Amino acid sequence: MVSDRPGARLRREKRSIPRPGPGEVLVKVRACGVCRTDLHVVDGDIPANYPVVPGHEIIGDVIELGKGVTDISAGTRVGVPWLGRTCGTCAYCSAGKENLCDTPLFTGATRDGGYATHTIADARFCFPLPNSIGDCEAAPLLCAGLIGWRAYRMAGDGKRLGLYGFGAAAHILAQIALTDGRQVFAFTREGDSASQEFARELGCNWAGSSGESPGVELDAAIIFAPAGALVPKALKAVRKGGRIICAGIHMTDIPSFPYADLWGERRIESVANLTREDGTQFLTADRMAAIRTQTTQYSLVEADRALSDLRQGLLQGAAVLVP
């Protein structure tokens, strides 16, 4: 399923199965999660090389190795994430910050992704997966889970954590935080009673709209919704010294707010992409076994409908395409 240009519906296309180049592998796709970043790609909110096959929460089997690949064997089930390749030599890569690489490739945006039956991936950026979790359940962990995990670590070790936008990433992260003994407060759109009830079912201590107060000060808040207006709201919800982590790759403009709301050593930070270290820390058998992702499955040709359902907030959990 191909995105030809921003704003266009995806187009079904039949291609020859590609062959991996040096350092690459051919992956037969078992499942591919539908991420909000995919919406930003098809809407033109973030840079992409059109025409492009979206999708960066890929679960599949390696069926062919390119020249020089020795770390992965044919038949290995792998996950292919958003960060598809880095230069390895720029100042950021050299400093262990490959998520900030100056010349990266991004799966499903600047290289073809997983809205397909087969895809090519850089072998160095594939994660072998344990067998303890199914394909559809694992797919959202490749971005919603990984970005949530990076944001979670940046949020610090405070006990009271607010999650703004209770979708794919938040429903995964809430389970991690609760397992770690933290209190979780879920903020949704006004009137979204279904998401609020979903949050309570997962064990969140409180759920309400972003305009409501949970009645306690938060130690940190993570914003997954791409709405800049949530930043000032979250600032009012966190204590002195609290952190606001903006976890989306795209966000509408942040409106002005009084300096007094930031004062008290409150901080606003963003999360940019992920590193392979994030993946190896997060995608362990023990951690994956402790997470129960809720998914809605679509066939590959229903990709546009899946994106539409995501855009309209009709999903609880995550959407997954199954070729």
BAKEMI-155603 format. One record per residue (C-alpha): residue in one letter; x, y, z; residue number from 1; chain. Coordinates in steps of 0.001 Angstrom, whole numbers, padded with zeros to 6 digits, always signed. Example, Ala and Ser with C-alpha at 12.3 -4.5 7.8 and 13.67 -1.06 7.14 Angstrom:
@aa a; east +012300; north -004500; up +007800; i 1; ch A $
@aa s; east +013670; north -001060; up +007140; i 2; ch A $
This chain:
@aa m; east +000000; north +000000; up +000000; i 1; ch A $
@aa v; east +001688; north +003151; up -001278; i 2; ch A $
@aa s; east +001431; north +006800; up -000252; i 3; ch A $
@aa d; east +002066; north +008804; up -003423; i 4; ch A $
@aa r; east +001850; north +012290; up -001921; i 5; ch A $
@aa p; east +000610; north +014050; up +001200; i 6; ch A $
@aa g; east -003150; north +013855; up +001617; i 7; ch A $
@aa a; east -003701; north +011109; up -000961; i 8; ch A $
@aa r; east -005379; north +007811; up -000225; i 9; ch A $
@aa l; east -003070; north +004831; up -000171; i 10; ch A $
@aa r; east -002766; north +002985; up -003453; i 11; ch A $
@aa r; east -002529; north -000784; up -003806; i 12; ch A $
@aa e; east +000442; north -001832; up -005927; i 13; ch A $
@aa k; east +001840; north -005193; up -006958; i 14; ch A $
@aa r; east +005635; north -005367; up -007094; i 15; ch A $
@aa s; east +008281; north -007999; up -007555; i 16; ch A $
@aa i; east +009678; north -009236; up -004271; i 17; ch A $
@aa p; east +012797; north -007108; up -003591; i 18; ch A $
@aa r; east +016272; north -008504; up -003038; i 19; ch A $
@aa p; east +018411; north -007438; up -000076; i 20; ch A $
@aa g; east +021595; north -005513; up -000695; i 21; ch A $
@aa p; east +024795; north -005711; up +001363; i 22; ch A $
@aa g; east +024041; north -005565; up +005068; i 23; ch A $
@aa e; east +020304; north -005944; up +004471; i 24; ch A $
@aa v; east +017711; north -008670; up +004992; i 25; ch A $
@aa l; east +014468; north -009509; up +003230; i 26; ch A $
@aa v; east +011609; north -009767; up +005704; i 27; ch A $
@aa k; east +008308; north -011498; up +005027; i 28; ch A $
@aa v; east +005820; north -009405; up +006986; i 29; ch A $
@aa r; east +003598; north -011193; up +009499; i 30; ch A $
@aa a; east +002016; north -008040; up +010957; i 31; ch A $
@aa c; east +002547; north -004284; up +010923; i 32; ch A $
@aa g; east +001187; north -001880; up +013497; i 33; ch A $
@aa v; east -000579; north +001316; up +012462; i 34; ch A $
@aa c; east +001027; north +004221; up +014276; i 35; ch A $
@aa r; east +000075; north +007901; up +014596; i 36; ch A $
@aa t; east +003392; north +008653; up +012904; i 37; ch A $
@aa d; east +001981; north +006899; up +009827; i 38; ch A $
@aa l; east -000777; north +009513; up +009837; i 39; ch A $
@aa h; east +001855; north +012240; up +009917; i 40; ch A $
@aa v; east +003581; north +010597; up +006938; i 41; ch A $
@aa v; east +000450; north +010324; up +004784; i 42; ch A $
@aa d; east -000665; north +013831; up +005805; i 43; ch A $
@aa g; east +002718; north +015389; up +005042; i 44; ch A $
@aa d; east +003338; north +016625; up +008601; i 45; ch A $
@aa i; east +006849; north +015150; up +008637; i 46; ch A $
@aa p; east +009410; north +014641; up +005832; i 47; ch A $
@aa a; east +009031; north +011545; up +003673; i 48; ch A $
@aa n; east +010327; north +010310; up +000332; i 49; ch A $
@aa y; east +007186; north +009877; up -001784; i 50; ch A $
@aa p; east +006047; north +007546; up -003132; i 51; ch A $
@aa v; east +006625; north +005505; up +000012; i 52; ch A $
@aa v; east +005257; north +002386; up +001662; i 53; ch A $
@aa p; east +004346; north +003431; up +005240; i 54; ch A $
@aa g; east +004639; north +001284; up +008345; i 55; ch A $
@aa h; east +007372; north +000943; up +010970; i 56; ch A $
@aa e; east +006000; north -001466; up +013571; i 57; ch A $
@aa i; east +006944; north -004536; up +011582; i 58; ch A $
@aa i; east +006950; north -008144; up +012731; i 59; ch A $
@aa g; east +008197; north -010672; up +010226; i 60; ch A $
@aa d; east +010494; north -013524; up +009299; i 61; ch A $
@aa v; east +013920; north -013055; up +007741; i 62; ch A $
@aa i; east +013827; north -015089; up +004536; i 63; ch A $
@aa e; east +016950; north -013899; up +002707; i 64; ch A $
@aa l; east +020265; north -012426; up +003797; i 65; ch A $
@aa g; east +022252; north -009798; up +001954; i 66; ch A $
@aa k; east +025998; north -009989; up +001550; i 67; ch A $
@aa g; east +027895; north -009596; up +004807; i 68; ch A $
@aa v; east +025010; north -010317; up +007182; i 69; ch A $
@aa t; east +026193; north -012659; up +009915; i 70; ch A $
@aa d; east +024322; north -011645; up +013078; i 71; ch A $
@aa i; east +020876; north -012820; up +011915; i 72; ch A $
@aa s; east +019955; north -016187; up +010434; i 73; ch A $
@aa a; east +017276; north -016924; up +007866; i 74; ch A $
@aa g; east +014086; north -017956; up +009647; i 75; ch A $
@aa t; east +014555; north -015550; up +012570; i 76; ch A $
@aa r; east +011453; north -013620; up +013601; i 77; ch A $
@aa v; east +012386; north -009962; up +013951; i 78; ch A $
@aa g; east +010915; north -006578; up +014669; i 79; ch A $
@aa v; east +011748; north -003649; up +012409; i 80; ch A $
@aa p; east +011382; north -000212; up +014059; i 81; ch A $
@aa w; east +011124; north +003432; up +012976; i 82; ch A $
@aa l; east +014886; north +004077; up +013008; i 83; ch A $
@aa g; east +015953; north +002191; up +009905; i 84; ch A $
@aa r; east +019585; north +003222; up +009516; i 85; ch A $
@aa t; east +022095; north +005753; up +010805; i 86; ch A $
@aa c; east +025404; north +007005; up +009427; i 87; ch A $
@aa g; east +027403; north +005806; up +012430; i 88; ch A $
@aa t; east +029977; north +008579; up +012006; i 89; ch A $
@aa c; east +028372; north +011953; up +012797; i 90; ch A $
@aa a; east +028930; north +013656; up +016161; i 91; ch A $
@aa y; east +025661; north +012263; up +017535; i 92; ch A $
@aa c; east +026292; north +008678; up +016463; i 93; ch A $
@aa s; east +029844; north +008887; up +017806; i 94; ch A $
@aa a; east +028491; north +010077; up +021164; i 95; ch A $
@aa g; east +026035; north +007182; up +021499; i 96; ch A $
@aa k; east +023047; north +009329; up +020473; i 97; ch A $
@aa e; east +022163; north +007672; up +017193; i 98; ch A $
@aa n; east +018532; north +008743; up +017609; i 99; ch A $
@aa l; east +019770; north +012255; up +016724; i 100; ch A $
@aa c; east +021826; north +011165; up +013680; i 101; ch A $
@aa d; east +022230; north +013891; up +011060; i 102; ch A $
@aa t; east +021510; north +011580; up +008096; i 103; ch A $
@aa p; east +019207; north +008765; up +009244; i 104; ch A $
@aa l; east +016734; north +006665; up +007305; i 105; ch A $
@aa f; east +013296; north +006123; up +008791; i 106; ch A $
@aa t; east +011260; north +002996; up +008080; i 107; ch A $
@aa g; east +007990; north +003841; up +006357; i 108; ch A $
@aa a; east +008992; north +007452; up +005667; i 109; ch A $
@aa t; east +012382; north +007783; up +003981; i 110; ch A $
@aa r; east +012621; north +004098; up +003138; i 111; ch A $
@aa d; east +009790; north +001674; up +002376; i 112; ch A $
@aa g; east +008102; north +000101; up +005377; i 113; ch A $
@aa g; east +005728; north -002627; up +006409; i 114; ch A $
@aa y; east +002390; north -001914; up +004710; i 115; ch A $
@aa a; east +003381; north -004750; up +002388; i 116; ch A $
@aa t; east +003870; north -008493; up +002229; i 117; ch A $
@aa h; east +007677; north -008115; up +002120; i 118; ch A $
@aa t; east +010145; north -005394; up +003057; i 119; ch A $
@aa i; east +013880; north -004757; up +003080; i 120; ch A $
@aa a; east +015592; north -003771; up +006343; i 121; ch A $
@aa d; east +019079; north -002992; up +007559; i 122; ch A $
@aa a; east +020102; north -006095; up +009490; i 123; ch A $
@aa r; east +021781; north -003993; up +012210; i 124; ch A $
@aa f; east +018469; north -002334; up +013039; i 125; ch A $
@aa c; east +016368; north -005486; up +013351; i 126; ch A $
@aa f; east +015480; north -006926; up +016756; i 127; ch A $
@aa p; east +015154; north -010718; up +017164; i 128; ch A $
@aa l; east +011983; north -011356; up +019163; i 129; ch A $
@aa p; east +011120; north -013955; up +021797; i 130; ch A $
@aa n; east +008365; north -016441; up +021001; i 131; ch A $
@aa s; east +006400; north -015562; up +024129; i 132; ch A $
@aa i; east +004256; north -012964; up +022343; i 133; ch A $
@aa g; east +002176; north -013176; up +019171; i 134; ch A $
@aa d; east +002752; north -011167; up +016021; i 135; ch A $
@aa c; east -000178; north -008776; up +016366; i 136; ch A $
@aa e; east +000449; north -008279; up +020074; i 137; ch A $
@aa a; east +004128; north -007540; up +019451; i 138; ch A $
@aa a; east +003706; north -005100; up +016551; i 139; ch A $
@aa p; east +002719; north -002011; up +018611; i 140; ch A $
@aa l; east +005756; north -002529; up +020838; i 141; ch A $
@aa l; east +008067; north -001604; up +017931; i 142; ch A $
@aa c; east +007146; north +002087; up +018170; i 143; ch A $
@aa a; east +004356; north +002803; up +020630; i 144; ch A $
@aa g; east +006182; north +000609; up +023118; i 145; ch A $
@aa l; east +009716; north +001774; up +022326; i 146; ch A $
@aa i; east +008940; north +005496; up +022254; i 147; ch A $
@aa g; east +006852; north +005060; up +025395; i 148; ch A $
@aa w; east +009788; north +003313; up +027054; i 149; ch A $
@aa r; east +012228; north +006083; up +026111; i 150; ch A $
@aa a; east +009780; north +008743; up +027334; i 151; ch A $
@aa y; east +009217; north +006783; up +030548; i 152; ch A $
@aa r; east +012921; north +006741; up +031361; i 153; ch A $
@aa m; east +013201; north +010460; up +030618; i 154; ch A $
@aa a; east +010282; north +011176; up +032950; i 155; ch A $
@aa g; east +012304; north +010132; up +035991; i 156; ch A $
@aa d; east +011366; north +007934; up +038914; i 157; ch A $
@aa g; east +008506; north +009925; up +040454; i 158; ch A $
@aa k; east +005554; north +007967; up +041799; i 159; ch A $
@aa r; east +002721; north +009910; up +040140; i 160; ch A $
@aa l; east +002762; north +009780; up +036339; i 161; ch A $
@aa g; east +000263; north +011473; up +034041; i 162; ch A $
@aa l; east -000360; north +010187; up +030509; i 163; ch A $
@aa y; east -001999; north +012613; up +028067; i 164; ch A $
@aa g; east -003614; north +010852; up +025118; i 165; ch A $
@aa f; east -004579; north +007294; up +026031; i 166; ch A $
@aa g; east -003899; north +005402; up +022825; i 167; ch A $
@aa a; east -001482; north +002698; up +021700; i 168; ch A $
@aa a; east +001596; north +004006; up +023504; i 169; ch A $
@aa a; east -000148; north +005028; up +026727; i 170; ch A $
@aa h; east -001956; north +001727; up +027193; i 171; ch A $
@aa i; east +001402; north -000090; up +026957; i 172; ch A $
@aa l; east +003255; north +002349; up +029169; i 173; ch A $
@aa a; east +000524; north +002357; up +031814; i 174; ch A $
@aa q; east +001068; north -001364; up +032328; i 175; ch A $
@aa i; east +004820; north -000894; up +032734; i 176; ch A $
@aa a; east +004399; north +001955; up +035220; i 177; ch A $
@aa l; east +001805; north +000091; up +037259; i 178; ch A $
@aa t; east +004017; north -002995; up +037374; i 179; ch A $
@aa d; east +006796; north -000742; up +038685; i 180; ch A $
@aa g; east +004526; north +000362; up +041526; i 181; ch A $
@aa r; east +003702; north +003842; up +040225; i 182; ch A $
@aa q; east +000380; north +005616; up +040228; i 183; ch A $
@aa v; east -000922; north +006382; up +036739; i 184; ch A $
@aa f; east -003325; north +009179; up +035808; i 185; ch A $
@aa a; east -004887; north +008996; up +032331; i 186; ch A $
@aa f; east -005989; north +012143; up +030490; i 187; ch A $
@aa t; east -008200; north +011852; up +027405; i 188; ch A $
@aa r; east -010183; north +014081; up +025098; i 189; ch A $
@aa e; east -013294; north +015662; up +026540; i 190; ch A $
@aa g; east -016140; north +013157; up +026615; i 191; ch A $
@aa d; east -014024; north +010131; up +025672; i 192; ch A $
@aa s; east -015594; north +007888; up +028275; i 193; ch A $
@aa a; east -014559; north +004716; up +026425; i 194; ch A $
@aa s; east -010846; north +005519; up +026717; i 195; ch A $
@aa q; east -011286; north +006554; up +030329; i 196; ch A $
@aa e; east -012983; north +003278; up +031161; i 197; ch A $
@aa f; east -010266; north +001391; up +029271; i 198; ch A $
@aa a; east -007633; north +003149; up +031391; i 199; ch A $
@aa r; east -009437; north +002188; up +034599; i 200; ch A $
@aa e; east -009716; north -001430; up +033431; i 201; ch A $
@aa l; east -005939; north -001503; up +032995; i 202; ch A $
@aa g; east -005546; north -000349; up +036588; i 203; ch A $
@aa c; east -004956; north +003401; up +036257; i 204; ch A $
@aa n; east -005576; north +005251; up +039504; i 205; ch A $
@aa w; east -007585; north +008000; up +037823; i 206; ch A $
@aa a; east -008967; north +008784; up +034363; i 207; ch A $
@aa g; east -010583; north +011962; up +033107; i 208; ch A $
@aa s; east -010365; north +014659; up +030446; i 209; ch A $
@aa s; east -007297; north +016848; up +029945; i 210; ch A $
@aa g; east -009241; north +019786; up +031362; i 211; ch A $
@aa e; east -009860; north +018052; up +034690; i 212; ch A $
@aa s; east -007662; north +017833; up +037761; i 213; ch A $
@aa p; east -006861; north +014441; up +039303; i 214; ch A $
@aa g; east -006782; north +016090; up +042715; i 215; ch A $
@aa v; east -003061; north +015490; up +043282; i 216; ch A $
@aa e; east +000143; north +016980; up +041914; i 217; ch A $
@aa l; east +001987; north +014842; up +039361; i 218; ch A $
@aa d; east +005700; north +014117; up +039456; i 219; ch A $
@aa a; east +005836; north +013892; up +035664; i 220; ch A $
@aa a; east +003587; north +013863; up +032628; i 221; ch A $
@aa i; east +004091; north +012301; up +029205; i 222; ch A $
@aa i; east +002169; north +013790; up +026283; i 223; ch A $
@aa f; east +001432; north +011345; up +023470; i 224; ch A $
@aa a; east -001357; north +013333; up +021790; i 225; ch A $
@aa p; east -000041; north +015687; up +019042; i 226; ch A $
@aa a; east -001720; north +018717; up +020637; i 227; ch A $
@aa g; east +000523; north +021546; up +021766; i 228; ch A $
@aa a; east -002286; north +022979; up +023895; i 229; ch A $
@aa l; east -001750; north +020106; up +026319; i 230; ch A $
@aa v; east +001684; north +021386; up +027362; i 231; ch A $
@aa p; east +000408; north +024339; up +029427; i 232; ch A $
@aa k; east -002252; north +022090; up +030944; i 233; ch A $
@aa a; east +000332; north +019526; up +031942; i 234; ch A $
@aa l; east +002560; north +022247; up +033419; i 235; ch A $
@aa k; east -000264; north +023202; up +035759; i 236; ch A $
@aa a; east -000657; north +019555; up +036790; i 237; ch A $
@aa v; east +002961; north +018800; up +037772; i 238; ch A $
@aa r; east +004699; north +019745; up +041001; i 239; ch A $
@aa k; east +007795; north +021911; up +041312; i 240; ch A $
@aa g; east +010696; north +020052; up +039740; i 241; ch A $
@aa g; east +008269; north +018036; up +037608; i 242; ch A $
@aa r; east +008944; north +017009; up +034020; i 243; ch A $
@aa i; east +006804; north +017275; up +030888; i 244; ch A $
@aa i; east +007895; north +014818; up +028191; i 245; ch A $
@aa c; east +006540; north +015432; up +024684; i 246; ch A $
@aa a; east +006683; north +011995; up +023092; i 247; ch A $
@aa g; east +005270; north +012646; up +019622; i 248; ch A $
@aa i; east +007281; north +013211; up +016452; i 249; ch A $
@aa h; east +004870; north +016005; up +015478; i 250; ch A $
@aa m; east +002843; north +018397; up +017622; i 251; ch A $
@aa t; east +000767; north +021470; up +016935; i 252; ch A $
@aa d; east +002182; north +024764; up +018182; i 253; ch A $
@aa i; east +002423; north +025225; up +021929; i 254; ch A $
@aa p; east +000436; north +028301; up +022991; i 255; ch A $
@aa s; east +001970; north +030931; up +025253; i 256; ch A $
@aa f; east +001707; north +030473; up +029001; i 257; ch A $
@aa p; east +002794; north +032426; up +032092; i 258; ch A $
@aa y; east +006393; north +031964; up +033135; i 259; ch A $
@aa a; east +005092; north +031273; up +036632; i 260; ch A $
@aa d; east +003722; north +027947; up +035365; i 261; ch A $
@aa l; east +007218; north +026879; up +034268; i 262; ch A $
@aa w; east +009023; north +028358; up +037262; i 263; ch A $
@aa g; east +009964; north +026045; up +040119; i 264; ch A $
@aa e; east +012429; north +024081; up +037957; i 265; ch A $
@aa r; east +009728; north +022404; up +035930; i 266; ch A $
@aa r; east +011065; north +021091; up +032623; i 267; ch A $
@aa i; east +009699; north +020513; up +029129; i 268; ch A $
@aa e; east +011578; north +017960; up +027003; i 269; ch A $
@aa s; east +011008; north +016111; up +023753; i 270; ch A $
@aa v; east +011678; north +012529; up +022730; i 271; ch A $
@aa a; east +013359; north +012049; up +019359; i 272; ch A $
@aa n; east +013184; north +008630; up +017725; i 273; ch A $
@aa l; east +014917; north +005751; up +019541; i 274; ch A $
@aa t; east +018194; north +003932; up +019768; i 275; ch A $
@aa r; east +019016; north +000275; up +019330; i 276; ch A $
@aa e; east +019872; north +000222; up +023012; i 277; ch A $
@aa d; east +016261; north +001209; up +023760; i 278; ch A $
@aa g; east +015174; north -001829; up +021793; i 279; ch A $
@aa t; east +017464; north -004329; up +023481; i 280; ch A $
@aa q; east +016468; north -003018; up +026922; i 281; ch A $
@aa f; east +012750; north -003019; up +026231; i 282; ch A $
@aa l; east +012140; north -006000; up +023937; i 283; ch A $
@aa t; east +013114; north -008685; up +026442; i 284; ch A $
@aa a; east +011125; north -011843; up +027019; i 285; ch A $
@aa d; east +010303; north -010920; up +030623; i 286; ch A $
@aa r; east +009104; north -007407; up +029815; i 287; ch A $
@aa m; east +007136; north -008430; up +026745; i 288; ch A $
@aa a; east +005444; north -011231; up +028693; i 289; ch A $
@aa a; east +004218; north -008682; up +031244; i 290; ch A $
@aa i; east +002498; north -006491; up +028636; i 291; ch A $
@aa r; east -000916; north -007206; up +027154; i 292; ch A $
@aa t; east -001496; north -005082; up +024080; i 293; ch A $
@aa q; east -005060; north -004618; up +022862; i 294; ch A $
@aa t; east -005266; north -004641; up +019084; i 295; ch A $
@aa t; east -007775; north -004400; up +016264; i 296; ch A $
@aa q; east -006754; north -006310; up +013146; i 297; ch A $
@aa y; east -007205; north -005145; up +009551; i 298; ch A $
@aa s; east -006229; north -006718; up +006255; i 299; ch A $
@aa l; east -003479; north -004988; up +004270; i 300; ch A $
@aa v; east -005929; north -003484; up +001772; i 301; ch A $
@aa e; east -007867; north -001948; up +004685; i 302; ch A $
@aa a; east -004918; north +000272; up +005608; i 303; ch A $
@aa d; east -006817; north +003478; up +004786; i 304; ch A $
@aa r; east -009696; north +002444; up +007041; i 305; ch A $
@aa a; east -007288; north +001646; up +009854; i 306; ch A $
@aa l; east -005702; north +005093; up +009496; i 307; ch A $
@aa s; east -009147; north +006705; up +009451; i 308; ch A $
@aa d; east -010217; north +004862; up +012590; i 309; ch A $
@aa l; east -007016; north +005982; up +014300; i 310; ch A $
@aa r; east -007548; north +009579; up +013213; i 311; ch A $
@aa q; east -011099; north +009600; up +014560; i 312; ch A $
@aa g; east -010132; north +008068; up +017895; i 313; ch A $
@aa l; east -012248; north +004959; up +017321; i 314; ch A $
@aa l; east -009593; north +002501; up +018561; i 315; ch A $
@aa q; east -008896; north +001222; up +022050; i 316; ch A $
@aa g; east -005274; north +000150; up +021968; i 317; ch A $
@aa a; east -003640; north -000243; up +018566; i 318; ch A $
@aa a; east -004496; north -001130; up +014970; i 319; ch A $
@aa v; east -002499; north -003847; up +013221; i 320; ch A $
@aa l; east -002382; north -004772; up +009529; i 321; ch A $
@aa v; east -002076; north -008469; up +008703; i 322; ch A $
@aa p; east -000984; north -009256; up +005095; i 323; ch A $
